[in-house]
Each structure stands twice: as C-alpha cells, then as structure tokens.
Amino acid sequence: MQIANSRPPWENSALAREEMSLVICNRSAAFYAAGDYLSSLLDAEAVIAIKRPWSKGHYRKGRALAALGDWQSAHEAIQLGLQFEPNNTVRISNSDRPRCFIGLMRRVLV
C-alpha cells in the first residue's frame, strides 16, 4: 500500500487506484482465509468503493457476507458483481469456495 500511496501527485491516479484495489482485495482474501470475516468484508467494501465495476470485489464481499450468515446480502453482492462482468460466471462458480458459500449458491440459484 505504501507504494500506491507514495506516488507523486502528477502521476495518473487511475494507476494508484488499480494498485490499491488489488492490494486491498488480496488482503480481503487473506482475512477471509484467517477466519476474520468482518475484516474481509470491510476490505471488500473498500475495493468496491475504489473499483466498483470489478466483479472480484463483489465476489469477496459475497463470500464474507455468506460466512457471516447474511445469505440475502451475499446473493445481492454476487449478482451485482455479475452485472458488471456477466461472462465471469464460470470463474466464480468454479472457484474455491467454502461450504457456506456453496450452500448460499444452492439456496439462491436453485
């Protein structure tokens, strides 16, 4: 994060946003893997605020919400992400998901 934040002000801010969104998205995944679902959710929401049309941020938010038991919000997050990248369904459906997320997908997509 320091690299993205230390960019000179005359550089393109889109580059800094791109770097920050990637770093925060990866941190969201790390928090999730560590079982810290709330921190994962907060980072996913930060990613969405920085780079709204990136489906991965919405996917991370959906996973965190599912792990926290908020099935309806998780479904909405996933669906919103798919609106930005409708051809991303194969990657999302085949990705490594926890049991609770698989249960979410069965509940809302069947």
Secondary structure, 3 states (H helix, E strand, C coil): CHHHHCCCCCCCHHHHHHHHHHHHHHHHHHHHHCCCHHHHHHHHHHHHHHCCCCHHHHHHHHHHHHHCCCHHHHHHHHHHHHHHCHHHHHHHHHCCCCHHHHHHHHHHHC
